[in-house]
Amino acid sequence: MYKGIAASRGIGIGSICRIMEHDLSFEPKKIDDPAAEKDRFHKAISDFVEETNIMAEDVRKRIGPKEAEILQGHAVMISDPAMSGEMDKMIDSGQCAETALTAVCDMFINMFSQMDDEMMKQRASDISDVKVSVLKKLLGIEDIDISKVAPGTVLVCKDLTPSMTSQIIKENVTGIITEIGGKTSHSAILARALEIPAVLSVPGIVDQVKDKDTAIIDGTEGDVFINPDGEILSKYMLKREEFIRKQSELKTFIGKETVNADGTKLELFCNIGTPKDAKKAIECDGEGIGLFRSEFLFMDNTHLPTEDEQFEAYKEAVQTMDGKCVIIRTLDIGGDKDIPYLGLEKEENPFLGYRAVRYCLGNEEVYKTQLRAIIRASAFGKVKIMIPLVTTVDEVRSVKKLVAGIKEDLKNEGIDHDENIAVGCMVETASASLIADLLAKEADFFSIGTNDLTQYTMSVDRGNPKVAYLYSSFQPSVLRSIKHIIECGNKAGIPVGMCGEAAADPLMIPLLMSFGLDEYSVNPVLVLTARCIISKWSKAEADALTEKVMAMDTEAEIVAALKAAAKE
């Protein structure tokens, strides 16, 4: 058995077809006629954009408008003057088009790929896809036509890009296996939209299988079997039937309120990274936005975005949600998120350094510009401001003081805004957890960021595979921290939400329900799954399980107990 990332749920069984990569190497050379070279370069871009838009229209008809936007975004990306303009400058300096394309794309790829945030890493993947596609045009290499594979095919490749995925005929492909990629990659999103099981990041899989091998893909668990025996094959054929039955059950939760088995209503929000993602939240039946990562606007620019540019972006998301709550996290940079034009100094330990609210309070003009834009957007719907990486009460007070001053300025300028806009904080550090009772006196709401909270509580680098075994939200210390935070918020009478990955974990949901969590913010595609799980647990059942689990000593014991009690 091979193990990878479970990227698109379901069981796929079929015959392998490997997609081998082209050699895209080239000889960098100096050019004598920049104008002619730019014509060649822009012809390649024009051809790429034309073909991409044709594919996007086909995807819109076969799959849906949201999925088509992924490809349209690629066309917009390469046409952006911030990117193509830099390439033109390099060509003007005597570099060939291939070198200019590679250098500029690699600069953006490096910037985004170093980030721990999966949505930001996806930007790197998209830019890489664009780079490869345009480079093929420049080198005269034809793309592989996946649409011609036979029915019952399992695709195996190093990376399945959105441009490749868009060619897939759903009826012909029963599964996807790749060597790289993650749950939030656009290829994974397209695979989920096509309802094709996918397991990504299986090391060296392309060289370890042959065409025509039989493969089983468990896109729910991340397991892959090659040439399985009859017993395993029978087992997974039954699992496939059971999965289909459960998917039919999830569809019955569309349009319903999120309530537990007692009928108590809870809030089920979505995490997003761009204004357009708000449309996905609506399509997936989300009840609000629990985390709008505002970094995208800064990272997609080569300059500091103006107040109006930010305002228009926030306003778009708020209007899309049409009165539903939108919680906007203020700029969270530093650590794994570097933005070159901001000139952040390199630090030995950036995760414990000058990042998030620390940077913002040290650069008030940058921060005030963002806060003004967010507060102006509050005139168009229900908006809340969320402060990241809080460690002291003073930080919350300082931000609230800035907000108060901005509201006064806007009032004097006659600009509409919500005078009672809520200011809350993410509780994602050990310090914030320990002083949650004090923070609850200052903050209008809490949102627990379990990804960082786990990392800081366990003193573990979540990107280091040697200590990955420690990185679990089910560690007793992390569970006690989560429980304490929620209890402090409840005691103070403020809403408490969770926007980390744990909020959608079926094993974690009954514990959160027992602790008293008010709002669960999840990836849009997990809304119905979370709603279904919540509906199956009564408060009494959750309390009984939680009492048992909180008395356990180890993460392994806790996970085993939760799995044994899980309600599918």
N, C-alpha and C positions, 0 to 999 in steps of 0.2 A: 504493500500500500504506500502511496505517495501522499504527502500532506501539503496543503497550500491554503490560501485565503479564500474563505467561502464568500464569493462575490455576487452570485445570483442563485437564489434558492431553487431547489428541485433536484430530481434524480434524472440523469441523462445516461442512456446506454446506446452505444453505436460503434461504428468503424472509424478508425483514425485516419485523418488526412493532415499531413504536416505542411505548414506554410513556411518555406525557407526564405531567409532575408537576402536582399540584393547587396552586392558590394557597392557602397556609395563613396568609396575613396576617390580622391581627385588630387591633381598636382597643382598646388597654389602657384599662381603666376602673376607677374606685373602686366598691366595692360596699357597700351599706348593711346587708345581711343575711348576715354570714359563715357562719352555720349553714346557710342555704339554699344558699349557694354551695359549701360543702363537700359538701353532699348531691349537688349536680350533679356536682361533681368526682369524688366516690367512685363515683357511678353510672357515669361514663365509665370509671373504672378497673375497676370490676366487670365491665362489658360487655367491655372489652378482655381482661381475664384469662380470662373464660369463653370467648371466641372463640379466644384464643391456646391455651388448653388443648385445645380441640376440634381445632385445627389440629395441635397437638403429637401428639395421639393418632393422627391420620390419618398424620402423618409417621412415627410409630413403626411403624405397620403397613406402609406403603409403602416406607420407606427404612431405618429402623433406630432403636434406642433412643438411640444416641449423638446422632444428628441431632435427635431429638425434644427432647433436653435443651437444645438451643440455644434453642428457642422457650419451653420451660418456664422457662428462665433469665430470659427477658424478663418473664414473669408474676411471677416471684419478685422481680425487680429493682424493679418499680414498687410492689410490695406492701411492700417493705422500709421499716420506720419511719425509717431513716436518710435515705431519700429522700422518701417521702410525708409524713413528719412535718414536714420542712422546708417542704414545700409548704403543709401545713395552717397552719403558723405565718404564712406570708405572706398566706394568705387571711384569717386572723384579724386581720391588720393592715390589711385593707381592699383587698387586691389581688384581681383577678379570677382565676379558676382558670387561664385561659390564660396569664396573666402569671406566676403561681406555678410552673406546670409548666415553662414555657420557661426561667425564671430558674434554677431548681434544676438542671434537666437540663443547661443550658448551662454551669453551674459545673463539673459532673462531666465534661462533654464537653471543656471547655477543659483540665482537669487531665490527662486521659488522652491527648488528641490531641497535646499538646506533647512526648510521650515518643517516643523513637526506637525503643523496643521494640515490634515489630509486635503482639505479643499484648496489650500494654497499649493500643495504639491501637485494637484491636478493641473494647475496652470502650467507647470513645467512640462507635464505630459502632453498637454495640448500644443504648446509651442514646439515641442520635439516632433509631434506629428506633422505640424505645418512645415517645419524645417525639412523633414524627410520628403514630404510630398513635393515641395518646390524644388528641392535638390534633384529629385528624380526628373523633373521637367528640364532643369538645366543640363543634366547629364544624358538626357534622351532615353531614360529607362521606363519601360512600361509597367504599370501596376498589375498586381495579381487580381484576377477576377474570381472572387469567392462565390459569386452567384451561380457558378456552374458546378459546384460540388454535388455529389449524388445524395439522395435522401438517406437519412440514418447516419449522417457524418458527424464525427466529433473533431472539431478543429483544434490543432495543436500548433502553437507558434511561440516565438519569444515574447512578442507583444502584439495584441490585437488593437490596432488604432481605431478611433471612431470612423475614419474614412474607409477602413476595411470592414468594420462591423456593419456599416450602413448598407453594404452590398449583400449581406446575408439574407437568404430566403428562409424564413422561419421554419417552413415545412421540411426543409432539407437538413437542418442542423439540429442535432439533439444535445450537443454540449460543447463547451469551450474550455480549453486548458492553456494557460500561458506561463511563461517564466517570470514575468514581472507584472506589476499592476496591483491596485488595491480596491477596496470596496467602493470608494468614492470616485474612482476613475470614470471617465465618460464612457469608456468601453463597457465597464460594469453596468453603468446606468442604461446603456442601450441594450445590453444583454437582458437586464431585468425587464425593460420595456417589451422586449420580444419574448419574454418568459422562457429564455433558454438557460438551463443550469450552467454555471461557470465557476471554475476554481482557478484562481490566479496565483502568481508567485510560487510556482512549483519549480524548485531549482533544477536546471539542466534537463528538463523533461523532453525537449525537442530531440536531443541526442540519445535518449534512453528508450525511445519507442520507435516503431516502424509503421509505415503506411499499412493500412488494413488490419492492424492490431485491434482487438476488441477492448473498449474502455468503458468503465462505469465512473460517472462523475456525481459526487454528492455535493451539490452546491450549497447545502445547508450546513454541513459539518466541515467542508473543505477537504474531503477525502477523494482520492483517485485510485482506481484499481485497473491494472493492465492485464489483459488475458486472464480474467478471474475464472475460478473453477465453478462447477454447476451449482454448488451450495450457495456461494456468494451471489451468483447471478440471480438465483431464485429469491434470495433474501431482498435484493435491491429492486427486483420487479414488484414485490409486495410493498416496499417502502415508497415506490413511485406512485402506486395506486392510493396509498394513504395520504401522500402529499397532495395529490389532486383533490381528494376529499376535503382536506383542511383548507385549501385555497378557496374552495366553494363556500366554506363556512365564513371566511374572512369577508367576502363580498356582502354578507348580510349586515355588516357593521357600517357600511357606507351611509352617511347622513344621520347616524345615530349619535346621541350624547355619550360622553365618556362617563360611565357609572360603574361602581363596583357591584358585587352580587347583592348588597344591601340596598342598592338604588342611590347611594351617595354620589353626587356629581364631583368629578375631578376635571382638571384642565389638561388638555393634550395639545401642546404647541409644537412648533417646528424650528429646527436650526437652519439658518440660511447664510449664504456668503455674498450674494448679489441681489439687487432689486428684482431681477428676472426670476430668481429662485422663489420669490414670494408667490409667483404663479403656480409653481410646483406644489407649494404648501397648500394652496387652495384646491388644486386638482386632487391632492391626496387626502383631502378632508381635514386638514389641520385647523385648529381652533384659534390660532394666533401664532406669533413669532416669539419664541422664548430666547433666541439668540440670533441677532443680526451682527455678524462679524464685519466691522466697518473697515478692516484693513485692506479689503479688495480695492477700494477706491484709491488708496495710496500706492498699492503695489502695482496696479495696472497703469500707473503714470510714470513719466520721467521728470515730473515736477510736482511740487506740493499742490494738491487740488484746492481750488478757491472755495470760498464759502458758498457761492452759488452752485458750483459743480457738485459739492457735497449735498447741498439742500435739495437739488433736483433728484439726486439718487435716493435719498431718504424719503422724499416726498413720493416717488414712484412706488416704493415698497409699501408705504403707509396707505396710499390710495388703492393699491392692489388688494390689500387686506380689508378694505372697506369697513372700517370701524372696529375691527378686531385688534387686539393688543399687539404692539410691535416693540420689543425690547431691544434697543440698540446698544451694543457694547462699544464703548469709546476705544480709541486707537490702542491696540495691543501689539506693540512692536518691541524689538529687542529679543533676547533669548534666541529662538529659532527663526525669528522674523526680522530680517535685515532689509532696509530700504536704502540703497546706495546714495540717493540724492539728499538724504537727511544727515549724512555724514556721521553716523554713529561710530564711536570708537570700538575697536575690537577688544573684547574682554576675555579673561582667562576662564571665567565661569559665567557666561551670559544669562543663564537661567536664574542666577541669584544676583544679577546686576541691575544695570540701568535700563529698565524695560517698563512697558505698560504705564500704569498711573505714575510711576516714578519719573519716567521720561516726560510725560504730559505735564506734570506739575513743575518740572524743570524747564519746560518750553511753553510758557503760558499763552503766547500769541498763537502758536500752532493749535493748542488745545481749545482756546477760546473760539477760534474760527470754527472748529468742529462742533463745539457745544452750541454756538449760535445757529449753525445749520440744522442740527438736530432739533433744537427748541423751535425754530421756525417751522419745521416739518410737523410739529405737534398740532399745528392749526388744522391739519388735514386728517386727523385721526387720533387714536389712542396710542401715545408714544411714552415709553419709559427709558430713562438713561441708566446704563449699567457700567459700573467702574470695575475694571479688571485688576487682578493681583493686589488686592487690598491686604495690608498687613497691620495698619494702625488706624485708630479712630481719627487721628489728625488728617489722614488722607481723605477720608469721607467728608469731614468738615470743610477742608480746603476746596474740594470739588463743589460742594453745596454752596459755598460762598461765591465761587465763580458763577455758578448757575443763577444765583440770586441777582448778582450784578448784571448779567446778560439779560435776564428777564426785565429788569428795571430799564435798561437801555432800549430794549425792543418796545417796551411800553411807551417810552418817551418818543420813539421814532414812529409810533403808530403802526407797528408791525404785529399782526395777529399771532398769537401763540397760546399754548395752554399754561395759564398762570400757576396751575397746581401740578405741573409735570413731576412725576415721581422720579426720585434718584435712589437707586439701590446699588448693591455691590455683589460681585462674585465672591463666593467664599471658596477659595481654592488653595489656600496656604495653611500650614500648621498654625501660624500665628492667628490668622483670621478665625480659625476654628476655636482656638483656645479663648479668644475674646469675643466670641459670637454674641454673648449676652450684652457686651458693651456696644458692639456694632449695631445690634438690633435697636438700640435707643436712637441711633442716628440715621440708619438706612430705612427707606420706605419699603424695601423688599430684599430678599436674599435669592441668589441663584447659585447652586452648588456646582462647581466645575470639577467633576470627579477625575478627569484626566490628570490635571495638575495636582489636585488634592492628594491623589494616590501617590504621585511621583514625590511630592514634598514630604508627605507623611512617612513614606517608606524609605526616604533618602535613596531613591533609585533612579538612574537614568533610563527612561523608558525606551530610548533608542539603542541601548547597549544590550545585545543578545545574551551576554554572560550573566546579567542580573535580571533578565526578563522574567524569570520565575517568581521574582518578588513583586512584580508589577501586577497587582490584582486588587480590584475594589472590594473583594471579599475577604481581604486580610482583616483580622479582628480589630486592629487599630484603626483602619479606615472606616469600618462599619460603625465603630464607636464614635468616631469623629462626625460622620454623617448624622447619626442619631442625635448627637449633642447640638449640632447646628440647627437641625429641624426643631428640636425642643425649644431652643432659645428663641427662634423666630416665632414659633407658635405662642410662647409665653408672652412675647412682646406684642402679639396681635398683628404681625406683618406677614404677607404671603411668602412662602418658601417654595422655590422651584428647583429643578435640576436640569442642566443643559449638557452634562457630560454623557458619554456613551452608555453609562450604567442605567440611565433613565429608561432605556428601551430594552434592557436585558430582562427576559422573562423570569430569570432566577432572582433578580434584584427587586422586581416590582412588588411582590408581597411584603418584603421588608420595608420598602419605602412607604407603602400604604400603612403599615403598622406604625412607623415612625411619625407619620402625620404629614407627609409631603403633599402640597397643594397642586403643584403644576409639574408635568412631565414634558420636557422639550426634547424631541427626537428628530432623527433624519426623516424627511417627509415620507419616504417609502415605507417606514416602519409604523406609521400612524395606526393603520388598521390592526396590525399585529399587537401593538401595545394596548389598543382599545379592547381587543378580544381577551387578552390576558387579564387585564384589570377587571373585566366583567365577570370573571370566573372566581374571584376571591372575595370573600366576605371579610369584614374587619376582624371578626372573632377568629376566623381561620388564620388570617395573616398574623394576628397577635400571638396565637398559640405557636405557630412556626417560628416567629421571631424570638420568642422567649427561649425556645429550645436552641436556636442557632446562636444567640448572643451568649450562651453559657459555654460554647465550644472554644477550644484552645487554638485550633489551627485553621488555615485557609482550606486545606484539603478536606477536613471534616465538614466544614461549613458548605463547601460546594457539593459534596456528596449528599448531604442532608437536603439541600435545596433541589438537587436533581431528583432525588427520590420522591420529593413532595410536589414536583412541578406539575402544573395543569396544562396539558397540551390543547 
